[in-house]
Amino acid sequence: MKFKTIAEAFNHYRTTSIEDIEARAAEIKGIIETDAQADVQALNIELSGLKQAKENAIERRSSQQNNQADGVGEFNPILGAGMELRAKISDEAASGDIFASPEYRSAFYKTLLGQNLTEVEQSTFTRAMQTAETERRASEFNTTSSSAAVLPTSTLNEVISKARTMGGLLPVCRRFNIPSKLKVPVGTPNNKANWHTEGATVDSEKNNVVNIDFSGYEILKIFSISAAARRMSIAAFESYMIDELQKSVIECIADAILNGTGNEQGTGLLTGVTWDATNTLTTDSISYMDLASTVAMLKRGYANGASWAMNNATLYKNIVAMVDTSNRPIFLQNPQRGGIGSILGYPVVIDDNIEGETILFGNFNYMAYNMVEGILIEVSRDSSFNKGLIDYRALAVADCKPIVKEAFVKLEVETA
């Protein structure tokens, strides 16, 4: 069910139990993270309504308990109606994830556009800035200005969701949102169970776990628009901001996933793995047997969930017309995935950040990127004063690196 407004979503869920509200919120967040076709705007509206309904339910429960303790008896419907009205206006901004509140979203974009804020928006924005400043002091995410504002949660979700629809390796790599320098254990494939002789002792087996810790590298983008932009609506300006951030910050991470040097930037797959005879197959011209041999090189356990990755030119120059020994096409189209199909049963990912005639094969769930605290936005009306422009600066702290290097193999064509 899609809701057009937060109030509509709130009214739908306001009589729902807290447990059911939390379950639906968790379900929506999972959809946003995994479904590239999801209507993120509608889901964010529903999340906002769920948060208001939960806060209203908690307040209503507390009031009932206080009334019963005072001998008042049953819940007063007039008081309840008043609480519902307050929930619609400001409960979401008063507690929980303040960056997900509609008041903060409105205040954020009005501030960037130089428009006047209402009293509620100003109060919400002030508390949000204090929260962000506290979090930055507790981590290495610092800025030279105290005016940097965190991108609203709904906008960040839309940026990530749009990046997924653009293709490439970013959607199939593992995403983290954790503080830098924090080690995170990641499991690797285990050995299968064995038949047991009754009464015989079975030794315990230690799980295979790899610890990964991310550094914090800055991604910076400055873009300018005309001062006339202050006349834009919030929705139009948000759409513009989503496009700019997707093209700059997210595409920077997408390129680093493959080509990052690890020097003041993330470590890419092509540079972070030691490629040698154990994981690389070199050929003069890609053949069916080369592809089969590449699959055979991948260590056991990683094939479940593995994919091919190559640029568009390599696919259509070397693969599309190829047939096996029975004269059947190697590449099978899949119209449901936008024309991208599979090779030998494994899906193909097109990423033009892969240079040359290079084909990667592996489980990209073991390639990860991390964004520490979303994206910070700052505005300046001084630097381009004589041009009538407003400058916006986007700042993100991120990193990427291979989690398990043995989860990837490579096939490449030798150049003369």
N, C-alpha and C positions, 0 to 999 in steps of 0.2 A: 504494500500500500504506500503510495507516494503522497506527501503532504506539501502543500504550496507555501504554507507559512509555519513559523514556529508555534504560534498560538494554536493552530489547527492540530499540530502534533501533540502539544501539551494537553489540549482538551481530550484527545483520544486516549492518552495514557494516564491521565490524572487519577483515575480510579484503579489503576493496575498496581499490583504489589511491587514492593521494592526489589524483590528477588527476580521477578519477571522483567522489570525495567533493566536491571543490570545484565540479565542474560541477553536481552535484545541489543543493548549497547555494545556488548562484547561481539555479538554476531555482526553488527554493522561495521565495527572496526576491522573485523576479519575480512569482510567483503571489500572494504576500501583498500586493504593491503594486498589482496590476491586477485581481484577481478578487474581486469583492465577495461571492461565494458560497463562498469558500474556508473550509475548516475551520482557522482560524488556530491553535487550541489544538493540534490534531494536527500541524500543520506546525512549530510551535515545538518540540514534543517531538522531531520528526524532526531539526530543526536542531541541537538539543542533542546528540542521539546522533551526528550527523555530526561535530560539533566534537570530541567525545570520541574518535571513531574516527580522526579526522585526527591528533590529538595522540598517540594511541597508536601510529599508524603511523609518525609522525616519530621517536618515542622508540625504537620497535623497530628502525627503520632505523639510527639512530645507534648503538644497542647492537650490532647486527650488524657495523657498520663497526669499532667499537672492539674487538670480540672477534676479528675477522679480523686487525686490526693487532697484537693481542697473541698471535696464534697459537692462539686458542681454537678456531676453526673454526666449525662450524654454530651457528645460533641455539638457545639453550637453552629448550626449551618450558616448563620450570618457571619460569624467569625471565620468560618472556613472559606466562605466566598471572598472575604477580605484577603486571606492568605493567598488564595489562588491569583488574585489580581496582583499582589506584590510579587508572586513568583514570575508572572508574565513580564513584569517590568525589570526587576533587578536581582532576583535570587541567584540566577546563574552567574552574574558578575560578582556577587558577594562571596561565593565559595566555589570550590572545585577548580577546574582548569580555567583560569580567568582568560587565557589567550583563546579559548574556544567560545567565549561568550559573544553574542551579537553586539553588545554594547562596546566591547573592545574592538571588534572588527570595524564598526562604524567610526569609532574614535580614531583608530589607526589610519584609516584612509582619509578622513577629514583633516587630520593633522598633516599628512603628506600633501594634501591639496590646498592647505592653508585656509580651510573653512572653519567656521565657528562650531564649537562643541556644546552640546547641552550639558546641564549640570551633572546628570548621571554619567554621561560619556566622559566628562572631564575627571570625575571621581574614579571611574573604572580605569581610565588610562593612567592616572597618577599611581594607583595601586599596582597596576601591571608593570609600570616602569620600575617601581621599587622592588617588585618581585624579580624582575629580570636582572636588575643590578645586583641583588643578593646572590642570585645563581651565578652570575659572571664572576663575582668575587670568590666564589667557592671553587671555581674551575679556572682554566687558562683561557676561557673565552672572554677576552677583554677588548674594549674599544677605546679610542682616544677621546670619545665624546660620551657624555652621560645621556644624550638624547636618542641613542640608537634604540629602535623599537623592534620587538620580536614579531615576525610575520604571523598573522592570525592562523590558528590551527586549520580552519577550513580552507584558507588559501594554500597553505603548505600541502595539504592533502590533495588539492586540485593540481598543484604543480607536479607532485610525484605521480599521480594518476595519469596525467597527460603525457609524462615522460614514458610511462609504460606503453602507451598506445603508439609511440613513435618507433618502436622496435629496438633492435640492438641488444647487447648483453645486459644492460642495466636491469631490465625487468626480471631476468632469470638468475641474477646474482643475489646473494643473501644480504639483506639490509639490517643494520643495527642503528640504534639511537642510544648510545651509552657514553658516559664520560671517557675522555682519553686517559690512557695509561692504566685502564682497568682491564685485568685479564678475564677473558670469558672462555669457559671450556666448551669445546665443540666435539661431539662424538664422531667417530669414523666407523666404517663397516666392521662388524664383528664376525668371528668364525661361526659357522653353523653349529647347532647342537649335535651330539653323537648318541648312538644307541648305547644303552646302559645295561650292563650285566647285573642282575639282581644281587644286592648285597655288596657290590664292589664300591670302593671309594672313588669319589669324583672330586678332583682338585678344582678349586674355584679359579675362574679366569678373570683377569683384570680387564675392564673395559678400555678400549682404545680411545683416548681423549687427547685432543690437541688444544693447547691454550693459545688464544690470540689476544694481543693487546694493540690498540690503535693509538697512533700519535695524533696530534692536532695541527693540521696545516690550513692556512687561510686561503680561501677563494674570494677574490675581490672583483667586482664589476661596477663601473660607473656609467650611467646612461642619463641623457638629458632630454627633456621635452619642453615644449613652449609653455610659458607662464599662463597661456590661455587654458591650460589643462585644468586649472582650478574650477572651471565651469563644467567639467565632466561629472557625470553621476558616479556614485561609488561603485556600482556594478560595472560600468564601462572602464573605470580606472583599474578595478581589480582584474578584469580580463586582460588589460594591457600589461599589468604587472606580472600576471601568470605567464604570459608569452615571453616577456623579457627574461624572467628568472629561469624558465625552462630552457631557453636558448643559450643562456650564459652559464649559470651555476650548475645546472643539471648536466648539460652537455660537456662541461669541463670534467665532471666526475666520470661521465660515460667514456671520455677519451682516456682518462687516467686509469680506468679499470683495465685497459689493454696496454697503454704505452707509458704510464707513469714511471718516472725514473727512481722514485723513492728519496730524491734529494729535494727537500723543501716541498714535496708533493707526494701524493699517494704512490704506492708500488703497483705497477701493472702486471698483468699475467705474462705478457711477452718478455718483460724485463725481470720479473721477480722469480721466475722459474729457471733453473739451470737446464738448458736444453742440450742434450747429448745423444749418443746412440741408444740409450735406454728408453728415451721417450720421444725421439724425433725420427721420422722417415723422410728421406730426401729422394726426389725423383726428377727425371727430365720432363716427363709428361704424365699427368695423373691418369691412372687406369683403375679399372674395377678392382684388381688385386691389391693395388695400393690402398684403396679405401678399406678393403677387408683386413689388410695387414695392420692398418692404423687402429681399427677396432680391437684387433687381437692384442695390441700393445698395452691397452688400458688395463690396469691391475683389477683383479677380481673384486667385486663389490661396488665399484664406482659406476659400472655400466647402467645400473638401475637409476634412471633419471639423467643419463648423459645426453648431450646434444652436440651437433656440429655447429661451428661458427666460422663464417667467412664473409668476405665482402661481396657485393652484388656482382661485380665483374667476374670474380672467380667462379661463382655459381653458374652464370650463364655461359661463360667461356669454356669451362672445363667439365661441368657436371651434368647440365640439363640434357645434353644430347647423348650422354653415355648410356650404354646398355650392358647387361651382364652376359654370361656365357650362353644363356638361353634367349638372347636378343630381347630381353625385357628391360624397360627403362630403370635406371638406378634411382633416379629422382622421381618421387611421386608427389604430385601437387595436392594441396589441401586447401580448397576454396574457403573453408571455415576459418582458416588462419591467414586470410588476406593474400592467398596465393602461395605462401611459403609452405613447403611440404616436408618430406622426410627422405633420408638416405639410409638404406639398409635397416629401416624401421626406427631410426633415431631422428628426432626433429631437427630442422635447420634454423639457425638464427643468423640473420643478415645484419652485419655491423660494418659500416664503411670506415671505421677507425682501424680495422685490420688492414695493414698495407701489404701490397704485393700479392703474389699467388700463395698465400698461406692459409691453411685450414687447421683449425683447432678442434679437438674432440675431447670431451670430458664432462664431468659433473660440475656445472657452474654454481651449484649450491655451496661449493667449497671455495668460491671466490667471493669476497665480501667487501662492502663499503659501509662507512659509518659517518653520520652527520650528528655532531655533538648536540646542538640545541637549535636545530632548524636554521633559519636565515634571519639575519638582522638587517634592517633597513634604516638608512639615515637620509635626511634631505638637507640640501644647502641652496639658499637663494642668493649667495654672495659671489661664488666663483664665476658664474656666467651672467653677472649683473648687466654688463654692457651688451649682452646679446639677447636679453629678454628670455633666458632659459632658466629652468630649475633642474638642478643636478640631484640624482638619486644614487645612493651607494648601497649595493647589496654585499653583505659579508657573511660567509659561512665558514665554519671550521669542520673539516672533513678529512678522511683518510680512506685508503683502500689497500688491500693486499690479498694474496692467495692464502687461504687457510691451510689447505693440504695440497702440497705441490705435486704429489704423485697422482692426483685425481685428473691430470691433464696430459694429453699427448698431442703431437703436432705433425702435420704433413705439409711439406712445402716443396715448391718447384725450384730447382737450381737455376740461377741466372748465369748466362755465359759471361 
